[in-house]
Amino acid sequence: MIIEKKVHTCRKCHSKVLTKNNINVCGNLQYHCKTCGAYGVLEPREPYTEKEQELIIKAY
């Protein structure tokens, strides 16, 4: 059995000293970096590609 462990780092200072900081309105888990004091989302959503945007507009 293979177990993968995901290690999150701060996007500003790349520190691994993070604490969970509630959930935002969209349901994403947020963090607080103890090193630099930054707040953010652990796994931000990727923006749509050009092809995906065209497909969405066509479907609309």
PQR file of N, CA, C, O and H, with PARSE charges and radii, in Angstrom:
ATOM      1  N   MET A   1       0.835  -1.174   0.000 -0.4000 1.5000
ATOM      2  CA  MET A   1       0.000   0.000   0.000 -0.0000 2.0000
ATOM      3  C   MET A   1       0.885   1.244   0.000  0.5500 1.7000
ATOM      4  O   MET A   1       1.803   1.361   0.812 -0.5500 1.4000
ATOM      5  N   ILE A   2       0.603   2.166  -0.911 -0.4000 1.5000
ATOM      6  CA  ILE A   2       1.376   3.402  -1.023 -0.0000 2.0000
ATOM      7  C   ILE A   2       0.578   4.538  -0.402  0.5500 1.7000
ATOM      8  O   ILE A   2      -0.589   4.752  -0.730 -0.5500 1.4000
ATOM      9  H   ILE A   2      -0.142   2.071  -1.571  0.4000 1.0000
ATOM     10  N   ILE A   3       1.230   5.259   0.500 -0.4000 1.5000
ATOM     11  CA  ILE A   3       0.591   6.396   1.153 -0.0000 2.0000
ATOM     12  C   ILE A   3       1.347   7.650   0.738  0.5500 1.7000
ATOM     13  O   ILE A   3       2.557   7.753   0.935 -0.5500 1.4000
ATOM     14  H   ILE A   3       2.178   5.085   0.767  0.4000 1.0000
ATOM     15  N   GLU A   4       0.621   8.599   0.162 -0.4000 1.5000
ATOM     16  CA  GLU A   4       1.229   9.869  -0.217 -0.0000 2.0000
ATOM     17  C   GLU A   4       0.873  10.921   0.811  0.5500 1.7000
ATOM     18  O   GLU A   4      -0.283  11.047   1.213 -0.5500 1.4000
ATOM     19  H   GLU A   4      -0.363   8.515   0.002  0.4000 1.0000
ATOM     20  N   LYS A   5       1.867  11.668   1.230 -0.4000 1.5000
ATOM     21  CA  LYS A   5       1.640  12.728   2.198 -0.0000 2.0000
ATOM     22  C   LYS A   5       1.944  14.061   1.529  0.5500 1.7000
ATOM     23  O   LYS A   5       3.039  14.265   1.006 -0.5500 1.4000
ATOM     24  H   LYS A   5       2.807  11.565   0.904  0.4000 1.0000
ATOM     25  N   LYS A   6       0.972  14.965   1.548 -0.4000 1.5000
ATOM     26  CA  LYS A   6       1.129  16.266   0.912 -0.0000 2.0000
ATOM     27  C   LYS A   6       1.622  17.265   1.953  0.5500 1.7000
ATOM     28  O   LYS A   6       1.022  17.414   3.017 -0.5500 1.4000
ATOM     29  H   LYS A   6       0.082  14.799   1.972  0.4000 1.0000
ATOM     30  N   VAL A   7       2.717  17.944   1.637 -0.4000 1.5000
ATOM     31  CA  VAL A   7       3.281  18.946   2.530 -0.0000 2.0000
ATOM     32  C   VAL A   7       2.989  20.321   1.928  0.5500 1.7000
ATOM     33  O   VAL A   7       3.427  20.616   0.816 -0.5500 1.4000
ATOM     34  H   VAL A   7       3.205  17.823   0.772  0.4000 1.0000
ATOM     35  N   HIS A   8       2.264  21.146   2.644 -0.4000 1.5000
ATOM     36  CA  HIS A   8       1.919  22.483   2.174 -0.0000 2.0000
ATOM     37  C   HIS A   8       2.970  23.474   2.641  0.5500 1.7000
ATOM     38  O   HIS A   8       3.509  23.356   3.741 -0.5500 1.4000
ATOM     39  H   HIS A   8       1.908  20.907   3.547  0.4000 1.0000
ATOM     40  N   THR A   9       3.254  24.456   1.787 -0.4000 1.5000
ATOM     41  CA  THR A   9       4.190  25.525   2.136 -0.0000 2.0000
ATOM     42  C   THR A   9       3.540  26.877   1.855  0.5500 1.7000
ATOM     43  O   THR A   9       2.621  26.976   1.041 -0.5500 1.4000
ATOM     44  H   THR A   9       2.816  24.551   0.893  0.4000 1.0000
ATOM     45  N   CYS A  10       4.014  27.894   2.519 -0.4000 1.5000
ATOM     46  CA  CYS A  10       3.530  29.259   2.323 -0.0000 2.0000
ATOM     47  C   CYS A  10       3.950  29.726   0.933  0.5500 1.7000
ATOM     48  O   CYS A  10       5.082  29.492   0.508 -0.5500 1.4000
ATOM     49  H   CYS A  10       4.760  27.814   3.180  0.4000 1.0000
ATOM     50  N   ARG A  11       3.032  30.390   0.225 -0.4000 1.5000
ATOM     51  CA  ARG A  11       3.349  30.865  -1.123 -0.0000 2.0000
ATOM     52  C   ARG A  11       4.231  32.102  -1.106  0.5500 1.7000
ATOM     53  O   ARG A  11       4.835  32.429  -2.128 -0.5500 1.4000
ATOM     54  H   ARG A  11       2.112  30.580   0.570  0.4000 1.0000
ATOM     55  N   LYS A  12       4.325  32.799   0.019 -0.4000 1.5000
ATOM     56  CA  LYS A  12       5.150  34.013   0.080 -0.0000 2.0000
ATOM     57  C   LYS A  12       6.574  33.724   0.542  0.5500 1.7000
ATOM     58  O   LYS A  12       7.535  34.159  -0.094 -0.5500 1.4000
ATOM     59  H   LYS A  12       3.834  32.533   0.848  0.4000 1.0000
ATOM     60  N   CYS A  13       6.714  32.986   1.654 -0.4000 1.5000
ATOM     61  CA  CYS A  13       8.064  32.756   2.199 -0.0000 2.0000
ATOM     62  C   CYS A  13       8.513  31.298   2.097  0.5500 1.7000
ATOM     63  O   CYS A  13       9.646  30.980   2.458 -0.5500 1.4000
ATOM     64  H   CYS A  13       5.934  32.633   2.170  0.4000 1.0000
ATOM     65  N   HIS A  14       7.645  30.410   1.613 -0.4000 1.5000
ATOM     66  CA  HIS A  14       7.919  28.980   1.429 -0.0000 2.0000
ATOM     67  C   HIS A  14       8.230  28.249   2.737  0.5500 1.7000
ATOM     68  O   HIS A  14       8.931  27.237   2.734 -0.5500 1.4000
ATOM     69  H   HIS A  14       6.725  30.669   1.319  0.4000 1.0000
ATOM     70  N   SER A  15       7.718  28.751   3.830 -0.4000 1.5000
ATOM     71  CA  SER A  15       7.882  28.115   5.130 -0.0000 2.0000
ATOM     72  C   SER A  15       6.875  26.971   5.266  0.5500 1.7000
ATOM     73  O   SER A  15       5.815  26.992   4.640 -0.5500 1.4000
ATOM     74  H   SER A  15       7.148  29.573   3.833  0.4000 1.0000
ATOM     75  N   LYS A  16       7.208  25.988   6.075 -0.4000 1.5000
ATOM     76  CA  LYS A  16       6.310  24.861   6.317 -0.0000 2.0000
ATOM     77  C   LYS A  16       5.578  24.980   7.654  0.5500 1.7000
ATOM     78  O   LYS A  16       4.859  24.065   8.054 -0.5500 1.4000
ATOM     79  H   LYS A  16       8.069  25.970   6.584  0.4000 1.0000
ATOM     80  N   VAL A  17       5.761  26.118   8.348 -0.4000 1.5000
ATOM     81  CA  VAL A  17       5.141  26.340   9.652 -0.0000 2.0000
ATOM     82  C   VAL A  17       3.790  27.014   9.425  0.5500 1.7000
ATOM     83  O   VAL A  17       3.680  28.237   9.521 -0.5500 1.4000
ATOM     84  H   VAL A  17       6.345  26.862   8.023  0.4000 1.0000
ATOM     85  N   LEU A  18       2.757  26.215   9.123 -0.4000 1.5000
ATOM     86  CA  LEU A  18       1.431  26.722   8.829 -0.0000 2.0000
ATOM     87  C   LEU A  18       0.425  26.187   9.829  0.5500 1.7000
ATOM     88  O   LEU A  18       0.584  25.088  10.361 -0.5500 1.4000
ATOM     89  H   LEU A  18       2.847  25.222   9.045  0.4000 1.0000
ATOM     90  N   THR A  19      -0.610  26.969  10.078 -0.4000 1.5000
ATOM     91  CA  THR A  19      -1.721  26.503  10.886 -0.0000 2.0000
ATOM     92  C   THR A  19      -3.001  26.670  10.082  0.5500 1.7000
ATOM     93  O   THR A  19      -3.134  27.604   9.291 -0.5500 1.4000
ATOM     94  H   THR A  19      -0.740  27.861   9.645  0.4000 1.0000
ATOM     95  N   LYS A  20      -3.936  25.761  10.292 -0.4000 1.5000
ATOM     96  CA  LYS A  20      -5.219  25.863   9.607 -0.0000 2.0000
ATOM     97  C   LYS A  20      -5.967  27.060  10.165  0.5500 1.7000
ATOM     98  O   LYS A  20      -5.936  27.326  11.367 -0.5500 1.4000
ATOM     99  H   LYS A  20      -3.829  25.002  10.934  0.4000 1.0000
ATOM    100  N   ASN A  21      -6.648  27.786   9.265 -0.4000 1.5000
ATOM    101  CA  ASN A  21      -7.328  29.004   9.680 -0.0000 2.0000
ATOM    102  C   ASN A  21      -8.732  29.047   9.105  0.5500 1.7000
ATOM    103  O   ASN A  21      -9.062  29.945   8.329 -0.5500 1.4000
ATOM    104  H   ASN A  21      -6.674  27.570   8.289  0.4000 1.0000
ATOM    105  N   ASN A  22      -9.558  28.082   9.481 -0.4000 1.5000
ATOM    106  CA  ASN A  22     -10.955  28.071   9.108 -0.0000 2.0000
ATOM    107  C   ASN A  22     -11.162  27.772   7.628  0.5500 1.7000
ATOM    108  O   ASN A  22     -10.222  27.408   6.921 -0.5500 1.4000
ATOM    109  H   ASN A  22      -9.290  27.354  10.111  0.4000 1.0000
ATOM    110  N   ILE A  23     -12.392  27.928   7.169 -0.4000 1.5000
ATOM    111  CA  ILE A  23     -12.779  27.677   5.782 -0.0000 2.0000
ATOM    112  C   ILE A  23     -13.428  28.943   5.252  0.5500 1.7000
ATOM    113  O   ILE A  23     -14.225  29.574   5.946 -0.5500 1.4000
ATOM    114  H   ILE A  23     -13.155  28.223   7.742  0.4000 1.0000
ATOM    115  N   ASN A  24     -13.086  29.322   4.004 -0.4000 1.5000
ATOM    116  CA  ASN A  24     -13.672  30.547   3.449 -0.0000 2.0000
ATOM    117  C   ASN A  24     -15.069  30.274   2.894  0.5500 1.7000
ATOM    118  O   ASN A  24     -15.571  29.155   3.002 -0.5500 1.4000
ATOM    119  H   ASN A  24     -12.439  28.810   3.440  0.4000 1.0000
ATOM    120  N   VAL A  25     -15.691  31.277   2.306 -0.4000 1.5000
ATOM    121  CA  VAL A  25     -17.067  31.194   1.828 -0.0000 2.0000
ATOM    122  C   VAL A  25     -17.222  30.116   0.744  0.5500 1.7000
ATOM    123  O   VAL A  25     -18.266  29.469   0.653 -0.5500 1.4000
ATOM    124  H   VAL A  25     -15.284  32.186   2.218  0.4000 1.0000
ATOM    125  N   CYS A  26     -16.193  29.931  -0.064 -0.4000 1.5000
ATOM    126  CA  CYS A  26     -16.245  28.950  -1.153 -0.0000 2.0000
ATOM    127  C   CYS A  26     -16.013  27.523  -0.659  0.5500 1.7000
ATOM    128  O   CYS A  26     -16.178  26.578  -1.430 -0.5500 1.4000
ATOM    129  H   CYS A  26     -15.346  30.457   0.010  0.4000 1.0000
ATOM    130  N   GLY A  27     -15.637  27.348   0.598 -0.4000 1.5000
ATOM    131  CA  GLY A  27     -15.401  26.025   1.152 -0.0000 2.0000
ATOM    132  C   GLY A  27     -13.953  25.572   1.090  0.5500 1.7000
ATOM    133  O   GLY A  27     -13.661  24.408   1.364 -0.5500 1.4000
ATOM    134  H   GLY A  27     -15.503  28.116   1.225  0.4000 1.0000
ATOM    135  N   ASN A  28     -13.033  26.476   0.733 -0.4000 1.5000
ATOM    136  CA  ASN A  28     -11.619  26.141   0.664 -0.0000 2.0000
ATOM    137  C   ASN A  28     -10.955  26.329   2.026  0.5500 1.7000
ATOM    138  O   ASN A  28     -11.262  27.279   2.746 -0.5500 1.4000
ATOM    139  H   ASN A  28     -13.270  27.422   0.510  0.4000 1.0000
ATOM    140  N   LEU A  29     -10.053  25.429   2.372 -0.4000 1.5000
ATOM    141  CA  LEU A  29      -9.332  25.499   3.635 -0.0000 2.0000
ATOM    142  C   LEU A  29      -8.284  26.602   3.559  0.5500 1.7000
ATOM    143  O   LEU A  29      -7.520  26.664   2.596 -0.5500 1.4000
ATOM    144  H   LEU A  29      -9.804  24.657   1.788  0.4000 1.0000
ATOM    145  N   GLN A  30      -8.240  27.470   4.564 -0.4000 1.5000
ATOM    146  CA  GLN A  30      -7.282  28.566   4.592 -0.0000 2.0000
ATOM    147  C   GLN A  30      -6.175  28.277   5.601  0.5500 1.7000
ATOM    148  O   GLN A  30      -6.331  27.440   6.491 -0.5500 1.4000
ATOM    149  H   GLN A  30      -8.860  27.419   5.346  0.4000 1.0000
ATOM    150  N   TYR A  31      -5.047  28.988   5.448 -0.4000 1.5000
ATOM    151  CA  TYR A  31      -3.918  28.815   6.359 -0.0000 2.0000
ATOM    152  C   TYR A  31      -3.409  30.155   6.859  0.5500 1.7000
ATOM    153  O   TYR A  31      -3.697  31.206   6.287 -0.5500 1.4000
ATOM    154  H   TYR A  31      -4.920  29.668   4.725  0.4000 1.0000
ATOM    155  N   HIS A  32      -2.636  30.088   7.955 -0.4000 1.5000
ATOM    156  CA  HIS A  32      -1.931  31.254   8.487 -0.0000 2.0000
ATOM    157  C   HIS A  32      -0.484  30.838   8.669  0.5500 1.7000
ATOM    158  O   HIS A  32      -0.200  29.870   9.374 -0.5500 1.4000
ATOM    159  H   HIS A  32      -2.403  29.234   8.420  0.4000 1.0000
ATOM    160  N   CYS A  33       0.437  31.563   8.036 -0.4000 1.5000
ATOM    161  CA  CYS A  33       1.863  31.264   8.135 -0.0000 2.0000
ATOM    162  C   CYS A  33       2.403  31.896   9.413  0.5500 1.7000
ATOM    163  O   CYS A  33       2.264  33.102   9.619 -0.5500 1.4000
ATOM    164  H   CYS A  33       0.205  32.350   7.463  0.4000 1.0000
ATOM    165  N   LYS A  34       3.013  31.094  10.262 -0.4000 1.5000
ATOM    166  CA  LYS A  34       3.562  31.601  11.517 -0.0000 2.0000
ATOM    167  C   LYS A  34       4.885  32.339  11.309  0.5500 1.7000
ATOM    168  O   LYS A  34       5.306  33.103  12.178 -0.5500 1.4000
ATOM    169  H   LYS A  34       3.127  30.114  10.094  0.4000 1.0000
ATOM    170  N   THR A  35       5.544  32.122  10.171 -0.4000 1.5000
ATOM    171  CA  THR A  35       6.833  32.756   9.912 -0.0000 2.0000
ATOM    172  C   THR A  35       6.671  34.193   9.419  0.5500 1.7000
ATOM    173  O   THR A  35       7.250  35.119   9.987 -0.5500 1.4000
ATOM    174  H   THR A  35       5.202  31.502   9.465  0.4000 1.0000
ATOM    175  N   CYS A  36       5.867  34.374   8.342 -0.4000 1.5000
ATOM    176  CA  CYS A  36       5.739  35.719   7.764 -0.0000 2.0000
ATOM    177  C   CYS A  36       4.398  36.374   8.070  0.5500 1.7000
ATOM    178  O   CYS A  36       4.222  37.561   7.796 -0.5500 1.4000
ATOM    179  H   CYS A  36       5.397  33.621   7.881  0.4000 1.0000
ATOM    180  N   GLY A  37       3.443  35.626   8.635 -0.4000 1.5000
ATOM    181  CA  GLY A  37       2.158  36.190   9.003 -0.0000 2.0000
ATOM    182  C   GLY A  37       1.147  36.266   7.871  0.5500 1.7000
ATOM    183  O   GLY A  37       0.109  36.913   8.012 -0.5500 1.4000
ATOM    184  H   GLY A  37       3.585  34.661   8.858  0.4000 1.0000
ATOM    185  N   ALA A  38       1.436  35.613   6.747 -0.4000 1.5000
ATOM    186  CA  ALA A  38       0.531  35.668   5.590 -0.0000 2.0000
ATOM    187  C   ALA A  38      -0.668  34.746   5.789  0.5500 1.7000
ATOM    188  O   ALA A  38      -0.576  33.728   6.474 -0.5500 1.4000
ATOM    189  H   ALA A  38       2.280  35.088   6.632  0.4000 1.0000
ATOM    190  N   TYR A  39      -1.790  35.116   5.181 -0.4000 1.5000
ATOM    191  CA  TYR A  39      -2.986  34.291   5.157 -0.0000 2.0000
ATOM    192  C   TYR A  39      -3.248  33.900   3.712  0.5500 1.7000
ATOM    193  O   TYR A  39      -2.925  34.662   2.801 -0.5500 1.4000
ATOM    194  H   TYR A  39      -1.865  35.943   4.624  0.4000 1.0000
ATOM    195  N   GLY A  40      -3.823  32.733   3.487 -0.4000 1.5000
ATOM    196  CA  GLY A  40      -4.135  32.331   2.123 -0.0000 2.0000
ATOM    197  C   GLY A  40      -4.894  31.025   2.079  0.5500 1.7000
ATOM    198  O   GLY A  40      -5.259  30.464   3.112 -0.5500 1.4000
ATOM    199  H   GLY A  40      -4.085  32.114   4.227  0.4000 1.0000
ATOM    200  N   VAL A  41      -5.129  30.546   0.861 -0.4000 1.5000
ATOM    201  CA  VAL A  41      -5.841  29.293   0.621 -0.0000 2.0000
ATOM    202  C   VAL A  41      -4.810  28.203   0.364  0.5500 1.7000
ATOM    203  O   VAL A  41      -3.847  28.424  -0.369 -0.5500 1.4000
ATOM    204  H   VAL A  41      -4.832  31.002   0.022  0.4000 1.0000
ATOM    205  N   LEU A  42      -5.001  27.028   0.957 -0.4000 1.5000
ATOM    206  CA  LEU A  42      -4.038  25.947   0.789 -0.0000 2.0000
ATOM    207  C   LEU A  42      -3.988  25.430  -0.645  0.5500 1.7000
ATOM    208  O   LEU A  42      -2.903  25.266  -1.201 -0.5500 1.4000
ATOM    209  H   LEU A  42      -5.784  26.847   1.553  0.4000 1.0000
ATOM    210  N   GLU A  43      -5.131  25.174  -1.243 -0.4000 1.5000
ATOM    211  CA  GLU A  43      -5.167  24.662  -2.605 -0.0000 2.0000
ATOM    212  C   GLU A  43      -6.036  25.573  -3.469  0.5500 1.7000
ATOM    213  O   GLU A  43      -7.229  25.318  -3.634 -0.5500 1.4000
ATOM    214  H   GLU A  43      -6.013  25.307  -0.791  0.4000 1.0000
ATOM    215  N   PRO A  44      -5.438  26.647  -4.025 -0.5600 1.5000
ATOM    216  CA  PRO A  44      -6.232  27.567  -4.832  0.2800 2.0000
ATOM    217  C   PRO A  44      -6.698  26.911  -6.126  0.5500 1.7000
ATOM    218  O   PRO A  44      -6.050  26.004  -6.648 -0.5500 1.4000
ATOM    219  N   ARG A  45      -7.826  27.384  -6.630 -0.4000 1.5000
ATOM    220  CA  ARG A  45      -8.376  26.864  -7.864 -0.0000 2.0000
ATOM    221  C   ARG A  45      -7.581  27.409  -9.043  0.5500 1.7000
ATOM    222  O   ARG A  45      -7.234  28.590  -9.067 -0.5500 1.4000
ATOM    223  H   ARG A  45      -8.352  28.121  -6.205  0.4000 1.0000
ATOM    224  N   GLU A  46      -7.295  26.564 -10.009 -0.4000 1.5000
ATOM    225  CA  GLU A  46      -6.570  26.988 -11.202 -0.0000 2.0000
ATOM    226  C   GLU A  46      -7.520  27.741 -12.131  0.5500 1.7000
ATOM    227  O   GLU A  46      -8.682  27.354 -12.256 -0.5500 1.4000
ATOM    228  H   GLU A  46      -7.577  25.604  -9.989  0.4000 1.0000
ATOM    229  N   PRO A  47      -7.056  28.806 -12.784 -0.5600 1.5000
ATOM    230  CA  PRO A  47      -7.927  29.528 -13.718  0.2800 2.0000
ATOM    231  C   PRO A  47      -8.197  28.683 -14.961  0.5500 1.7000
ATOM    232  O   PRO A  47      -7.432  27.776 -15.289 -0.5500 1.4000
ATOM    233  N   TYR A  48      -9.290  28.995 -15.642 -0.4000 1.5000
ATOM    234  CA  TYR A  48      -9.642  28.279 -16.857 -0.0000 2.0000
ATOM    235  C   TYR A  48      -8.636  28.583 -17.963  0.5500 1.7000
ATOM    236  O   TYR A  48      -8.122  29.698 -18.051 -0.5500 1.4000
ATOM    237  H   TYR A  48      -9.911  29.732 -15.375  0.4000 1.0000
ATOM    238  N   THR A  49      -8.356  27.583 -18.813 -0.4000 1.5000
ATOM    239  CA  THR A  49      -7.491  27.798 -19.973 -0.0000 2.0000
ATOM    240  C   THR A  49      -8.303  28.494 -21.058  0.5500 1.7000
ATOM    241  O   THR A  49      -9.524  28.614 -20.948 -0.5500 1.4000
ATOM    242  H   THR A  49      -8.773  26.678 -18.742  0.4000 1.0000
ATOM    243  N   GLU A  50      -7.626  28.950 -22.101 -0.4000 1.5000
ATOM    244  CA  GLU A  50      -8.293  29.625 -23.207 -0.0000 2.0000
ATOM    245  C   GLU A  50      -9.336  28.717 -23.863  0.5500 1.7000
ATOM    246  O   GLU A  50     -10.440  29.163 -24.176 -0.5500 1.4000
ATOM    247  H   GLU A  50      -6.635  28.853 -22.191  0.4000 1.0000
ATOM    248  N   LYS A  51      -8.987  27.443 -24.071 -0.4000 1.5000
ATOM    249  CA  LYS A  51      -9.908  26.496 -24.705 -0.0000 2.0000
ATOM    250  C   LYS A  51     -11.138  26.268 -23.836  0.5500 1.7000
ATOM    251  O   LYS A  51     -12.257  26.203 -24.345 -0.5500 1.4000
ATOM    252  H   LYS A  51      -8.090  27.080 -23.817  0.4000 1.0000
ATOM    253  N   GLU A  52     -10.934  26.146 -22.530 -0.4000 1.5000
ATOM    254  CA  GLU A  52     -12.064  25.951 -21.623 -0.0000 2.0000
ATOM    255  C   GLU A  52     -12.974  27.180 -21.614  0.5500 1.7000
ATOM    256  O   GLU A  52     -14.197  27.045 -21.564 -0.5500 1.4000
ATOM    257  H   GLU A  52     -10.024  26.198 -22.117  0.4000 1.0000
ATOM    258  N   GLN A  53     -12.388  28.370 -21.662 -0.4000 1.5000
ATOM    259  CA  GLN A  53     -13.192  29.595 -21.694 -0.0000 2.0000
ATOM    260  C   GLN A  53     -14.038  29.664 -22.962  0.5500 1.7000
ATOM    261  O   GLN A  53     -15.212  30.030 -22.904 -0.5500 1.4000
ATOM    262  H   GLN A  53     -11.395  28.479 -21.702  0.4000 1.0000
ATOM    263  N   GLU A  54     -13.444  29.310 -24.120 -0.4000 1.5000
ATOM    264  CA  GLU A  54     -14.181  29.310 -25.378 -0.0000 2.0000
ATOM    265  C   GLU A  54     -15.336  28.310 -25.333  0.5500 1.7000
ATOM    266  O   GLU A  54     -16.439  28.603 -25.797 -0.5500 1.4000
ATOM    267  H   GLU A  54     -12.490  29.012 -24.167  0.4000 1.0000
ATOM    268  N   LEU A  55     -15.074  27.130 -24.770 -0.4000 1.5000
ATOM    269  CA  LEU A  55     -16.093  26.101 -24.682 -0.0000 2.0000
ATOM    270  C   LEU A  55     -17.248  26.549 -23.786  0.5500 1.7000
ATOM    271  O   LEU A  55     -18.411  26.295 -24.100 -0.5500 1.4000
ATOM    272  H   LEU A  55     -14.179  26.892 -24.394  0.4000 1.0000
ATOM    273  N   ILE A  56     -16.937  27.204 -22.688 -0.4000 1.5000
ATOM    274  CA  ILE A  56     -17.968  27.696 -21.773 -0.0000 2.0000
ATOM    275  C   ILE A  56     -18.814  28.773 -22.441  0.5500 1.7000
ATOM    276  O   ILE A  56     -20.037  28.788 -22.307 -0.5500 1.4000
ATOM    277  H   ILE A  56     -15.992  27.411 -22.433  0.4000 1.0000
ATOM    278  N   ILE A  57     -18.144  29.681 -23.168 -0.4000 1.5000
ATOM    279  CA  ILE A  57     -18.867  30.756 -23.856 -0.0000 2.0000
ATOM    280  C   ILE A  57     -19.770  30.178 -24.942  0.5500 1.7000
ATOM    281  O   ILE A  57     -20.903  30.633 -25.100 -0.5500 1.4000
ATOM    282  H   ILE A  57     -17.150  29.668 -23.277  0.4000 1.0000
ATOM    283  N   LYS A  58     -19.294  29.188 -25.692 -0.4000 1.5000
ATOM    284  CA  LYS A  58     -20.097  28.548 -26.733 -0.0000 2.0000
ATOM    285  C   LYS A  58     -21.309  27.832 -26.127  0.5500 1.7000
ATOM    286  O   LYS A  58     -22.409  27.879 -26.676 -0.5500 1.4000
ATOM    287  H   LYS A  58     -18.374  28.819 -25.563  0.4000 1.0000
ATOM    288  N   ALA A  59     -21.091  27.176 -24.996 -0.4000 1.5000
ATOM    289  CA  ALA A  59     -22.177  26.444 -24.347 -0.0000 2.0000
ATOM    290  C   ALA A  59     -23.225  27.407 -23.780  0.5500 1.7000
ATOM    291  O   ALA A  59     -24.404  27.068 -23.682 -0.5500 1.4000
ATOM    292  H   ALA A  59     -20.197  27.138 -24.550  0.4000 1.0000
ATOM    293  N   TYR A  60     -22.785  28.591 -23.415 -0.4000 1.5000
ATOM    294  CA  TYR A  60     -23.690  29.589 -22.869 -0.0000 2.0000
ATOM    295  C   TYR A  60     -24.599  30.130 -23.946  0.5500 1.7000
ATOM    296  O   TYR A  60     -25.438  30.989 -23.673 -0.5500 1.4000
ATOM    297  H   TYR A  60     -21.827  28.867 -23.495  0.4000 1.0000
TER
END
